[in-house]
Amino acid sequence: MASEFPRHLLDIESLRREQIEEVLGLAGRFKRERAAARAGKARAPRHQILPGRIVVTLFFEASTRTRSSFEVAAHALGAEVLSFQKDASSVTKGESLQDTVRNLEAIGADVLVVRHPAAGAPRAIARAVRASVINAGDGAHEHPTQALLDALTLREKLGTLEGKVISIVGDIAHSRVARSNVHCLSKLGSRVRVAGPSTLLPAGVEKLGCEVARTLPDALRDADAVMMLRIQQERIADARIPGTRDYARVWGLSARTLELLPPRAVVLHPGPVNRGVELSSEVMDGERSLVMDQVDSGVAVRMATLALCLGAA
Ligand code: CP
């Protein structure tokens, strides 16, 4: 069936709720199939949805989860994967971003999965090529597949996102994850609350459609879930907090501060986690943590977005 899903996935802000629901529905099916195969209850799913298609992962910033799960997702759909390595490429000889992507398209790329430190780089690439472009994180702008995998994980755990209170705590100012999640969870009917040191909260953040809490207890009280974020040191030129020990004491989620969260509420983190800073090991590895489930959801969500962007679902 032909899909109305956009050819590019550049942000959550411009997606309609029904398009988000389409990703989550398909991703949920892929996730259940993968789980059944892992449990030995079914053969490993072989979706030859993208045979002969070439998916290029083009990362200008480091990644463990996003690049790996896009590559596993592409293989699972029968596509070929080309893992572009910036430091071994002609970017080091001065080739421009536009020339790089045009050459990759001439080699056969059908999809460019792009992570870049500059906000707007995936959109600029989308203007330069005919291939689909998926934003895998651009500066402090958006990380749409992270928000989609968070929504899938939360919806499976909470049953629905409608009316749920989801708190996002940490470095909101520099977080593309926070921005995409505010848009995504709000569109799905949740009340989104952000909290962090005033130096790490962008002015006018309420305009994104979220509430603001000024303390960790205020962020955790009556929340159904809390998403802890690391401080994005790579995007901060000056010191915004007195030190990590002080930050952990005031804003970190530990066995002590977890008591402030309602008993059934769950804990998320997009990774990478700075253990002992925003999240203690006890909480990270505890029974209320959904961190590894988020990573599992990531493969399914990336399978769904690849299939939908290429009109193959
Ligand atoms: N959450 C996330 O984007 O992780 P990576 O930086 O490891 O891809």
Residues whose N, C-alpha, C, O or C-beta is under 5 A from the ligand:
A	BS01	CP	A62 S63 T64 R65 T66 R67 P270 G271 P272
